[in-house]
């Protein structure tokens, strides 16, 4: 049996940078907090908690802390949250992915100029919630997830529109939504902010999935980019599995498999990918 592991599987630049930032701060000593889980991977977060890192989800709790270090996770935060963190008694370390920070700057600038901001992505994802939080208070953004929402979109005036995207959104969906908006005749400035690593990962996963008997997608259940990889692979290979670790693998129909593909979301440690690969090689 041949096993094909995607070269792009695992930590992306922004995630790797964020995780390394936390471990570096641990070595420096003192109490460490992260505002929200540093990345969407339960195993990484659990390991950090064992090393004394505390996850804080409520900004109000920050106001009652007298000392320590607070690390902003890779997904970023809103402008208001950032200001509260800066005004706290804590040392602030910003581990926001640089590609996400770029979107914050675009949104803040264009919103202040009066342009209406449209964000394509998952509205409940922390990255998207952070992005829309950089708009001017009197000029809120619109989040579009589906074609239906794009068709229904009507800003109600003749303002210019700036379209950006969640960095891990699917390229195909982004193009579909943008095309719908174009046909409405608005004056649209489109900035494709899907990061190159995400695009390469999705393209590679699609290519591998189209050529194997089984596709395995590894990632945390809360990982948006992993869910999108699963959607892409499922369209190409009906026998696609979504697992968090090797413990989720099923070997029931493995005898007829000749080629197995493996990819993983941007928050999946290489150790977990290696364990899945070894398990497949041994038991499938």
C-alpha positions as CSV (number, residue, x, y, z in Angstrom):
1,X,0.0,0.0,0.0
2,X,1.3,3.5,-0.9
3,X,0.8,6.3,1.6
4,X,0.9,9.9,0.2
5,X,1.4,12.6,2.8
6,X,0.8,16.2,1.7
7,X,4.0,18.3,1.9
8,X,2.0,21.2,3.2
9,X,0.3,19.2,6.0
10,X,0.7,20.6,9.5
11,X,1.7,23.9,11.2
12,X,1.6,27.0,8.9
13,X,3.9,29.9,9.5
14,X,1.5,31.9,11.7
15,X,0.6,28.9,13.9
16,X,4.2,27.8,14.3
17,X,5.1,31.4,15.3
18,X,2.3,31.6,17.9
19,X,3.1,28.3,19.5
20,X,6.8,29.0,19.7
21,X,6.0,32.4,21.2
22,X,4.2,30.7,24.1
23,X,6.9,28.2,24.8
24,X,9.5,30.9,24.7
25,X,7.5,33.0,27.3
26,X,7.2,29.9,29.5
27,X,11.0,29.6,29.6
28,X,11.2,33.2,30.6
29,X,9.2,32.4,33.7
30,X,6.2,34.1,35.4
31,X,2.5,33.6,35.0
32,X,1.4,33.1,31.4
33,X,-2.1,33.6,30.0
34,X,-3.4,33.3,26.4
35,X,-6.4,35.2,25.3
36,X,-8.4,32.3,23.9
37,X,-6.7,29.0,23.0
38,X,-3.4,29.9,21.2
39,X,-4.5,27.7,18.3
40,X,-7.3,25.3,17.5
41,X,-5.7,22.1,18.7
42,X,-6.7,20.5,22.0
43,X,-3.5,18.6,22.4
44,X,-1.3,21.7,22.1
45,X,-3.5,23.7,24.4
46,X,-3.5,20.8,26.9
47,X,0.3,20.6,26.9
48,X,0.5,24.3,27.5
49,X,-1.9,24.1,30.4
50,X,0.2,21.3,31.9
51,X,3.1,23.8,31.8
52,X,1.1,26.4,33.6
53,X,-0.4,28.4,30.8
54,X,-4.0,29.6,31.5
55,X,-6.5,30.3,28.8
56,X,-8.7,33.3,29.4
57,X,-11.8,33.9,27.2
58,X,-13.5,36.7,29.1
59,X,-11.9,40.1,28.6
60,X,-13.4,41.3,31.9
61,X,-11.2,38.8,33.8
62,X,-8.1,40.6,32.4
63,X,-9.0,43.7,34.4
64,X,-8.7,41.9,37.7
65,X,-5.2,40.5,37.1
66,X,-2.3,42.3,38.7
67,X,0.7,40.7,36.9
68,X,1.8,38.2,34.3
69,X,2.0,37.9,30.6
70,X,-1.0,37.8,28.2
71,X,-0.4,36.4,24.7
72,X,-2.8,37.3,21.9
73,X,-3.5,34.1,19.9
74,X,-2.8,33.6,16.2
75,X,-6.3,34.5,15.2
76,X,-6.0,38.1,16.5
77,X,-8.5,40.2,18.4
78,X,-10.6,43.3,17.9
79,X,-9.3,46.8,18.2
80,X,-11.3,47.3,21.4
81,X,-10.0,44.1,23.0
82,X,-6.5,45.0,22.0
83,X,-6.8,48.4,23.7
84,X,-8.1,46.8,26.9
85,X,-5.2,44.4,27.0
86,X,-2.8,47.3,26.5
87,X,-4.3,49.2,29.4
88,X,-4.1,46.2,31.7
89,X,-1.4,45.4,34.3
90,X,-0.1,42.6,32.1
91,X,2.8,42.4,29.7
92,X,1.2,42.0,26.3
93,X,2.8,39.7,23.6
94,X,1.1,39.8,20.3
95,X,1.2,36.5,18.5
96,X,-1.4,37.4,15.8
97,X,-0.5,35.9,12.5
98,X,1.1,38.6,10.3
99,X,-1.3,37.8,7.5
100,X,-4.2,38.5,9.8
101,X,-2.7,41.7,11.0
102,X,-2.5,42.8,7.4
103,X,-6.3,42.4,7.1
104,X,-6.8,44.4,10.3
105,X,-4.8,47.3,8.7
106,X,-6.8,47.1,5.5
107,X,-10.2,47.0,7.3
108,X,-9.3,49.8,9.7
109,X,-8.1,52.1,6.9
110,X,-10.9,51.5,4.4
111,X,-13.6,51.6,7.1
112,X,-12.3,55.0,8.3
113,X,-12.6,56.2,4.7
114,X,-16.3,55.3,4.6
115,X,-16.1,52.1,2.6
116,X,-18.3,49.3,3.6
117,X,-16.3,46.2,4.6
118,X,-17.4,42.7,3.5
119,X,-15.6,39.8,5.0
120,X,-16.0,36.3,3.5
121,X,-15.6,33.6,6.1
122,X,-17.2,31.9,9.1
123,X,-18.8,34.7,11.2
124,X,-18.4,32.9,14.5
125,X,-14.7,32.1,13.9
126,X,-12.4,34.2,16.2
127,X,-10.3,35.4,13.3
128,X,-13.4,36.9,11.6
129,X,-14.7,38.3,14.8
130,X,-11.4,40.0,15.3
131,X,-11.3,41.4,11.8
132,X,-14.7,43.0,11.9
133,X,-13.7,44.5,15.2
134,X,-11.3,46.8,13.4
135,X,-14.1,48.6,11.5
136,X,-15.2,52.1,12.6
137,X,-18.0,51.8,15.2
138,X,-20.4,53.8,12.9
139,X,-19.5,51.7,9.9
140,X,-19.9,48.0,10.8
141,X,-18.8,45.2,8.5
142,X,-20.9,42.5,6.8
143,X,-19.9,38.8,6.9
144,X,-20.8,36.6,4.0
145,X,-20.5,32.8,4.4
146,X,-22.9,31.4,1.7
147,X,-24.0,32.2,-1.9
148,X,-27.5,32.9,-0.5
149,X,-26.1,35.6,1.8
150,X,-24.2,37.1,-1.1
151,X,-27.3,37.2,-3.3
152,X,-29.3,38.9,-0.4
153,X,-26.5,41.4,0.3
154,X,-27.7,45.0,-0.2
155,X,-25.7,47.8,1.6
156,X,-28.5,50.2,0.8
157,X,-26.4,53.1,-0.6
158,X,-23.8,53.8,-3.3
159,X,-20.7,53.5,-1.0
160,X,-17.6,51.8,-2.2
161,X,-17.1,48.3,-0.9
162,X,-13.9,46.5,0.2
163,X,-14.0,42.8,0.2
164,X,-11.5,40.8,2.3
165,X,-11.5,37.2,3.4
166,X,-10.7,35.0,6.4
167,X,-7.2,33.7,5.7
168,X,-8.3,30.1,5.8
169,X,-11.4,30.4,3.7
170,X,-11.8,28.2,0.6
171,X,-10.6,29.8,-2.6
172,X,-13.5,28.4,-4.6
173,X,-16.1,29.8,-2.2
174,X,-14.3,33.2,-2.1
175,X,-14.4,33.4,-5.9
176,X,-18.1,32.4,-6.0
177,X,-19.1,35.1,-3.5
178,X,-17.0,37.8,-5.2
179,X,-18.5,37.0,-8.6
180,X,-22.1,37.4,-7.1
181,X,-21.1,40.8,-5.7
182,X,-19.5,41.9,-9.0
183,X,-22.7,41.2,-10.9
184,X,-24.6,43.5,-8.5
185,X,-22.8,46.5,-10.0
186,X,-21.2,47.9,-6.9
187,X,-17.9,49.7,-6.9
188,X,-15.9,46.9,-5.3
189,X,-12.3,46.7,-4.3
190,X,-11.4,43.1,-3.8
191,X,-8.4,42.0,-1.7
192,X,-7.9,38.2,-1.7
193,X,-6.5,37.8,1.8
194,X,-6.6,34.0,1.8
195,X,-3.0,33.2,2.7
196,X,-0.8,31.4,0.2
197,X,-0.2,28.5,2.6
198,X,-3.9,27.9,2.8
199,X,-4.3,28.0,-1.0
200,X,-1.4,25.5,-1.5
201,X,-2.7,23.2,1.2
202,X,-6.2,23.1,-0.4
203,X,-4.9,22.6,-3.9
204,X,-2.5,19.8,-2.8
205,X,-5.2,18.1,-0.7
206,X,-7.6,18.2,-3.7
207,X,-5.0,16.7,-6.0
208,X,-4.1,13.9,-3.6
209,X,-7.7,13.1,-2.7
210,X,-8.5,12.6,-6.4
211,X,-5.9,9.9,-6.8
212,X,-6.3,7.7,-3.7
213,X,-8.7,5.0,-2.3
214,X,-8.9,6.7,1.1
215,X,-8.1,10.2,2.3
216,X,-7.4,11.1,5.9
217,X,-7.7,14.6,7.1
218,X,-6.2,15.3,10.5
219,X,-7.1,18.3,12.7
220,X,-9.0,19.5,15.7
221,X,-12.8,19.5,15.5
222,X,-12.8,23.3,16.0
223,X,-10.3,24.0,13.2
224,X,-12.0,25.9,10.5
225,X,-9.3,25.3,7.9
226,X,-9.3,21.6,8.6
227,X,-13.1,21.4,8.1
228,X,-12.6,23.1,4.7
229,X,-9.9,20.6,3.8
230,X,-12.4,17.8,4.7
231,X,-15.0,19.4,2.4
232,X,-12.6,19.6,-0.5
233,X,-11.3,16.1,-0.1
234,X,-14.8,14.6,0.4
235,X,-15.8,15.9,-3.0
236,X,-12.8,14.2,-4.6
237,X,-12.8,11.0,-2.6
238,X,-15.9,9.5,-1.0
239,X,-13.8,7.5,1.4
240,X,-12.5,10.5,3.4
241,X,-12.0,10.4,7.1
242,X,-11.7,13.4,9.5
243,X,-9.6,12.4,12.6
244,X,-8.0,14.3,15.4
245,X,-5.5,11.6,16.2
246,X,-4.7,8.0,15.3
247,X,-7.2,6.9,17.9
248,X,-10.0,8.0,15.7
249,X,-9.0,5.8,12.8
250,X,-11.1,2.9,11.7
251,X,-9.6,-0.1,9.9
252,X,-12.8,-1.9,8.8
253,X,-12.4,-1.8,5.0
254,X,-8.6,-1.4,4.7
255,X,-7.9,-4.6,2.9
256,X,-8.8,-3.2,-0.6
257,X,-6.8,0.0,-0.2
258,X,-3.9,0.5,-2.5
259,X,-3.3,4.2,-2.0
260,X,-4.0,6.3,1.1
261,X,-3.6,10.1,1.2
262,X,-3.0,12.1,4.4
263,X,-3.2,15.9,4.9
264,X,-3.6,18.0,8.0
265,X,-4.9,21.4,9.1
266,X,-2.6,24.3,9.9
267,X,-2.9,23.7,13.7
268,X,-1.9,20.0,13.6
269,X,1.5,19.2,15.2
270,X,3.9,17.1,13.1
271,X,4.0,14.5,15.9
272,X,0.3,13.7,15.4
273,X,0.7,13.5,11.6
274,X,3.6,11.0,12.0
275,X,1.6,8.9,14.5
276,X,-1.3,8.7,12.0
277,X,1.1,7.8,9.2
278,X,2.8,5.1,11.3
279,X,-0.6,3.6,12.3
280,X,-1.9,3.5,8.8
281,X,1.4,1.8,7.6
282,X,1.2,-0.8,10.4
283,X,-2.5,-1.6,10.7
284,X,-4.1,-0.8,7.3
